[in-house]
Amino acid sequence: MFVIFGASGNVGRTTAAALRESGRRVRAVVRDRRHAPSLEALGCEVMVVDLNDREAMDRAIRGAQAVQMLCPVPVGAHDPAAAMRDMIDVSAAALRAQPPHRVLVLSDYGAERDTNTGITRLFHYLEQQVKPLPSNLLLLRSAEHMENWARVLPAARATGMLPSLHHPLTKRFPTVAARDVGLAAAALLQDEAPTPASRVVSIEGPRRVSAWDVASALGHVLDRNIEARALPREEWAPVLQRAGLSAHHTQLIVDLYDAHNTGLIDVEAGATERLFGTTTVEEAMSGLAQRPDVAARA
């Protein structure tokens, strides 16, 4: 049994679908029953689990051959960092109590750093909590997901300006499509080759891009001129809070992009296992522009 946490998300659903196509038994773990029908249609067993519920976590991983673990940033929490650390503690304790043969943890570029990197520092905490596992441990660190641009795509469609927290606009940064991360995870989970007790694999897209590249790709998809605009740093917090984020969540994002813009969020120096997805930023923008939830906000 392959247990996939976060199976309703962009990465997890791709992993679950790929495993089912390979004939694997999959237990898809979600937080909302509304996501169950589409996963059941893939042939998955679905469990609804609160990641803060230790007993539910124990049931979810019982009998697992392999587990793909995702601890999402709790967007609605007043203090997302504290809430995510609580989820990590429960998840890691459950895995230590019932260690499966293989555990793959979805992490981030920059997670090796114990410095103020905002959201990424939470993935550093996650990695530290799971490293004592006796299982074959895979840390799959991914670059920033291309899908993150969905948050500002409606504004770009409406105004012709793509706001960016990446400064300067010409700086190329690593990014990757969630689908490519999910496919890589499925392949790694099924890889039976002997591995070290702990292994770090990094993944990014086929080429690095700048905010100008993203704007150009989006403009091509929408058939209109889209220009990237560097959102002044003093506007970051007000804009994020107007979008509904708490002060604590806002600070995590501000710290994250400060780290990005100083070059701290990147593949780890000396990384030996690197994967490169095939989805281009042009293909990703095309997919985002067609998503009903994005179009509805335009």
C-alpha positions in Angstrom: 0.0 0.0 0.0 1.3 3.5 -1.0 -0.1 6.2 1.3 -0.2 9.7 -0.3 -0.8 12.6 2.0 -2.2 15.8 0.4 -3.6 13.6 -2.4 -6.0 16.3 -3.5 -3.3 18.8 -4.3 -1.4 19.3 -7.5 1.6 17.2 -6.5 -0.2 14.5 -4.5 -2.9 13.8 -7.1 -0.3 13.4 -9.8 1.6 10.9 -7.7 -1.5 9.0 -6.8 -2.6 8.8 -10.4 0.8 7.7 -11.6 0.9 4.9 -9.0 -2.5 3.7 -9.9 -1.5 3.6 -13.6 1.4 1.4 -12.5 -1.1 -1.0 -10.7 -0.2 0.0 -7.2 -2.6 0.1 -4.3 -3.0 3.7 -3.1 -4.5 5.1 0.0 -5.2 8.8 -0.7 -5.2 11.0 2.4 -7.2 14.2 2.3 -8.5 16.8 4.7 -11.9 17.3 3.0 -14.3 14.6 2.0 -15.3 16.7 -1.1 -12.1 15.5 -2.8 -12.9 11.8 -2.3 -15.0 11.1 -5.5 -12.3 12.1 -8.0 -9.7 10.1 -6.2 -12.0 7.1 -5.8 -12.5 7.3 -9.5 -8.8 6.6 -9.9 -9.2 3.5 -7.8 -7.7 5.0 -4.6 -8.9 4.1 -1.1 -9.6 7.5 0.4 -9.2 8.5 4.1 -10.1 11.9 5.5 -7.5 12.7 8.2 -6.8 15.7 10.4 -3.0 16.0 10.5 -3.2 17.1 14.1 -5.0 13.9 15.1 -2.3 11.3 16.1 -4.8 8.4 16.2 -6.0 9.2 12.7 -2.5 9.5 11.4 -1.7 6.1 12.9 -4.6 4.6 11.0 -3.7 6.3 7.8 -0.1 4.8 7.7 -1.0 1.4 9.1 0.1 -1.3 6.7 1.9 1.1 4.4 4.8 0.0 2.2 5.6 3.6 1.4 4.4 7.0 2.5 4.5 10.3 0.7 4.4 13.0 3.4 3.2 16.6 2.8 2.7 19.1 5.6 1.0 22.0 4.0 1.2 25.6 5.3 -2.1 26.1 7.1 -3.3 29.2 5.2 -6.3 29.9 7.5 -4.3 29.7 10.8 -3.6 32.8 12.8 0.0 31.7 13.2 0.7 29.3 10.3 4.3 28.5 11.5 3.2 27.3 14.9 0.3 25.3 13.3 2.5 23.7 10.8 5.1 22.7 13.4 2.4 21.1 15.4 1.3 19.0 12.3 4.9 18.1 11.6 5.4 16.9 15.2 2.3 14.7 15.0 3.3 13.3 11.5 6.9 12.6 12.5 5.8 10.8 15.7 3.3 8.6 13.8 6.0 7.7 11.2 8.5 6.9 14.0 6.0 4.6 15.7 5.2 2.7 12.5 8.1 3.2 10.1 7.2 2.0 6.6 9.8 0.6 4.2 10.1 4.0 2.4 9.2 7.6 3.3 9.3 10.4 0.7 8.9 13.9 2.2 8.0 16.8 -0.1 10.4 19.6 0.8 11.7 22.9 -0.6 14.9 24.3 -2.1 16.7 26.0 0.7 15.4 23.6 3.4 19.0 22.8 4.4 19.4 26.3 5.8 18.6 27.0 9.5 18.2 30.7 8.9 15.3 33.1 8.5 14.0 32.0 5.2 10.3 32.4 6.0 8.1 29.5 4.9 11.2 27.5 3.8 12.5 27.4 7.3 9.4 25.3 8.2 10.6 22.7 5.7 14.0 22.7 7.4 12.1 21.9 10.6 10.2 19.1 8.8 13.4 17.6 7.5 15.0 17.6 10.9 12.0 15.9 12.5 12.0 13.0 10.0 15.7 12.4 9.7 15.8 10.0 12.7 13.5 7.7 10.8 14.9 4.2 10.4 13.1 3.9 6.9 14.7 4.6 3.6 14.1 8.4 3.7 13.8 10.5 0.5 13.8 14.3 0.8 12.4 15.6 -2.5 13.3 19.3 -2.5 11.5 21.2 -5.3 12.0 24.7 -6.6 9.1 27.2 -6.4 6.0 25.8 -8.1 4.9 27.5 -11.3 1.4 27.2 -10.1 2.1 29.9 -7.4 1.6 32.5 -10.2 -2.1 31.6 -10.2 -2.5 34.0 -7.2 -1.7 37.1 -9.4 -2.8 35.9 -12.8 -6.3 37.5 -12.5 -4.8 40.9 -11.8 -2.5 40.5 -14.7 -5.4 39.5 -17.0 -7.4 42.6 -15.8 -4.6 45.2 -15.8 -1.9 44.0 -18.2 0.6 44.1 -15.3 2.1 41.0 -13.5 3.1 42.0 -10.0 6.2 40.2 -8.8 8.0 39.8 -5.5 11.0 38.5 -7.4 13.5 41.3 -7.6 15.1 42.3 -10.0 12.7 41.4 -12.7 15.5 40.1 -14.9 16.9 37.7 -12.3 16.4 34.1 -13.4 15.3 31.7 -10.6 14.5 28.0 -10.4 10.9 26.9 -10.8 9.0 23.7 -11.5 5.6 22.5 -12.4 3.8 20.6 -9.6 2.9 17.8 -12.1 6.6 17.1 -12.7 7.2 16.9 -8.9 4.4 14.4 -8.6 5.7 12.2 -11.4 9.2 12.3 -10.0 7.8 11.3 -6.5 5.9 8.4 -8.0 9.1 7.1 -9.7 11.2 7.5 -6.6 8.6 5.7 -4.4 8.7 2.7 -6.7 12.4 2.6 -7.2 13.5 -0.6 -5.5 17.3 0.0 -5.9 19.2 0.0 -2.6 19.5 3.5 -1.2 21.3 5.1 1.7 19.2 5.6 4.9 18.7 9.2 3.9 18.7 10.7 0.4 18.2 14.2 -0.9 16.8 14.7 -4.5 16.4 18.1 -6.0 14.0 19.0 -8.8 13.4 22.1 -10.9 12.1 22.8 -14.4 13.8 22.5 -17.8 15.1 26.1 -17.6 15.3 28.9 -15.1 13.1 31.9 -15.7 12.7 35.6 -14.7 9.6 37.5 -13.9 9.8 39.0 -17.4 9.8 35.5 -18.9 6.7 34.6 -16.9 4.9 37.8 -18.1 5.9 37.1 -21.7 4.6 33.6 -21.5 1.4 34.7 -20.0 1.0 37.5 -22.6 1.4 34.9 -25.3 -1.3 32.7 -23.8 -3.8 35.6 -23.3 -2.9 37.2 -26.6 -2.2 40.6 -25.0 0.7 42.6 -23.8 1.6 41.7 -20.2 4.4 43.5 -18.4 6.1 42.4 -15.2 6.0 44.9 -12.3 8.3 44.7 -9.3 6.0 45.2 -6.4 7.9 47.7 -4.1 9.0 45.9 -0.9 7.1 48.4 1.3 3.9 47.3 -0.5 4.4 43.6 0.1 2.8 43.4 3.5 -0.2 45.7 2.8 -1.0 43.8 -0.4 -0.7 40.4 1.2 -2.9 41.4 4.1 -5.5 42.9 1.8 -5.6 39.5 0.2 -6.7 38.1 3.5 -3.4 36.7 5.0 -2.7 37.1 8.7 0.2 39.2 9.9 2.1 36.1 10.8 1.5 34.5 7.4 2.4 37.8 5.7 5.8 37.9 7.5 6.6 34.3 6.4 6.1 35.3 2.8 8.1 38.6 3.2 11.0 36.7 4.7 10.8 34.0 2.0 11.1 36.5 -0.8 13.8 38.5 1.0 15.7 35.2 1.0 14.9 34.5 -2.6 16.1 37.9 -3.7 19.4 37.5 -1.9 20.0 34.1 -3.5 19.4 31.9 -0.5 16.6 29.8 -2.0 18.3 27.6 -4.5 19.5 24.0 -5.0 21.9 23.1 -2.3 25.5 23.6 -3.1 27.1 20.3 -4.1 23.8 18.5 -4.7 24.5 15.2 -6.4 21.0 14.0 -7.3 19.2 16.5 -9.5 16.1 16.0 -11.6 14.7 18.4 -14.2 11.0 18.4 -15.2 9.8 18.8 -18.8 7.0 21.3 -18.3 7.9 24.8 -19.6 6.7 28.0 -18.1 4.7 28.6 -21.3 2.9 25.3 -20.9 2.3 26.1 -17.2 0.8 29.5 -17.9 -1.4 28.0 -20.6 -2.8 25.5 -18.1 -3.3 28.1 -15.4 -5.2 30.5 -17.7 -7.7 27.7 -18.4 -8.3 26.7 -14.8 -11.9 27.5 -13.8 -10.8 28.9 -10.4 -8.4 31.3 -11.9 -10.7 32.4 -14.7 -13.5 33.0 -12.2 -11.3 35.5 -10.3 -10.5 37.5 -13.4 
